[in-house]
Amino acid sequence: MATKKSIESGKIFISASFNNTLVNVTDEKGDTLVWGSSGAAGFKGTRRATPYAATLAVEKVIKKAKDEYGVKEVEIYVKGPGPGRDAALRAIRAAGVKISLIADVTPMPHNGPRPKKKRRV
């Protein structure tokens, strides 16, 4: 097996939708190191959308990132309105990783596309 590179700082991308919570740990360049989700943590159906499922998913991913790559400091980028959003942040803080930045990168429409033409009956 190839030797794992030691990475002190990385980035965590959390995508919290209404159905699932996705967690992706990358290095500084943006290359994925470890990823996981509420579904990958063993939850099915509507239980994936719970804050508890997001907490377990984040704990699993952070533990793997710390063990395999030695990640100590992270920047966090949160996207989406889901219920796992705050729970994921709390889980990262509880995992003992130093947080240098928390950014909300939820896409917001400036004005969106042109609306459909009015219906004539």
C-alpha positions in Angstrom: 0.0 0.0 0.0 1.3 3.5 -0.9 2.2 5.8 2.0 -0.4 8.4 2.9 0.7 12.0 2.7 0.6 14.0 5.9 -1.7 17.1 5.6 -1.8 19.6 8.4 -4.6 21.8 7.1 -7.5 21.1 4.8 -11.0 22.2 3.8 -14.3 20.6 4.7 -17.3 21.0 2.4 -20.7 20.3 3.9 -23.7 20.1 1.6 -26.9 20.0 3.7 -30.0 19.2 1.7 -33.5 18.3 2.9 -32.8 14.6 2.1 -29.1 14.0 3.0 -25.9 15.6 4.4 -22.7 15.2 2.4 -19.3 15.8 3.9 -16.1 16.1 1.8 -12.6 16.7 3.3 -10.0 18.0 0.8 -6.5 19.3 0.9 -5.6 22.9 0.3 -5.7 22.5 -3.5 -9.1 20.9 -3.4 -8.2 17.3 -4.0 -10.6 15.0 -2.1 -9.1 13.0 0.8 -12.1 11.6 2.6 -15.8 11.9 2.0 -19.0 10.6 3.6 -22.7 11.2 4.0 -25.6 10.4 6.2 -26.6 7.6 3.8 -23.0 6.2 3.9 -23.1 6.3 7.7 -25.9 3.7 7.6 -29.1 5.8 7.6 -31.9 5.1 5.1 -35.0 7.1 4.0 -36.1 10.1 6.0 -33.7 9.4 8.9 -30.8 10.6 6.6 -32.2 14.1 6.9 -31.9 14.3 10.7 -29.2 16.3 12.6 -28.2 13.1 14.4 -27.4 11.4 11.1 -25.3 14.4 10.0 -23.4 14.3 13.3 -22.5 10.7 12.9 -21.5 11.2 9.2 -19.2 14.1 10.2 -17.6 12.2 13.1 -16.9 9.2 10.9 -15.2 11.4 8.2 -13.2 13.5 10.6 -11.9 10.5 12.4 -10.7 9.0 9.1 -9.1 12.2 8.0 -7.3 12.6 11.3 -6.1 9.0 11.4 -5.1 8.6 7.7 -3.9 12.1 6.8 -3.2 13.9 10.2 -5.6 16.8 9.5 -5.4 19.3 12.4 -6.8 22.6 11.0 -9.7 23.1 8.6 -11.7 25.7 6.8 -15.4 24.9 6.6 -17.7 25.7 3.7 -21.4 25.0 4.3 -23.9 24.8 1.5 -27.7 24.3 1.6 -30.6 24.8 4.0 -30.9 21.3 5.5 -31.3 20.3 9.1 -27.8 18.7 9.3 -26.1 22.1 8.8 -25.6 23.2 12.4 -25.3 19.7 13.8 -22.3 19.1 11.4 -20.6 22.2 12.6 -21.0 21.2 16.2 -19.7 17.7 15.5 -16.5 19.2 13.9 -16.0 21.4 16.9 -16.4 18.4 19.2 -14.0 16.3 17.2 -11.1 18.5 18.3 -10.1 20.0 14.9 -9.0 23.6 14.8 -11.4 25.7 12.8 -9.9 28.7 10.9 -12.9 29.7 8.8 -16.6 29.0 8.5 -18.1 30.2 5.2 -21.7 29.9 3.9 -21.5 29.2 0.1 -25.2 28.5 -0.4 -26.1 29.6 -4.0 -28.5 32.6 -4.0 -30.2 33.6 -7.2 -29.6 37.3 -8.1 -32.6 37.5 -10.3 -32.8 34.1 -11.9 -33.8 33.3 -15.5 -36.5 35.1 -17.3 -40.0 34.0 -16.3 -42.3 32.1 -18.6 -44.7 34.2 -20.7 -48.1 34.8 -19.3 -50.7 32.1 -20.0 -53.5 33.2 -22.4 -56.8 31.3 -22.2 
